[in-house]
């Protein structure tokens, strides 16, 4: 099994602009000395259907899948209809 080192653990606050969804990271801050970490990522996938068949596949985390699907289809279509 491969091992990955853990050294100099930092975090940075993140803010999101509601209108655009753009994310901005603040200044990184060093946490206490790193000893160990246990991480897991939950991934999800959804197929958007249109015109009697699968149209697009959306991949993301289980928390942001709805937002990604909404942006991919609803907001994109709305912008086209409004001429943006």
Secondary structure, 3 states (H helix, E strand, C coil): CCCCCCCCCEECCEEECCCCCCEEECCCEECCCCCCCCCCCCEEEEEEEECCEEEEEEEEECCCHHHHHHHHHHHHHHHHHCCC
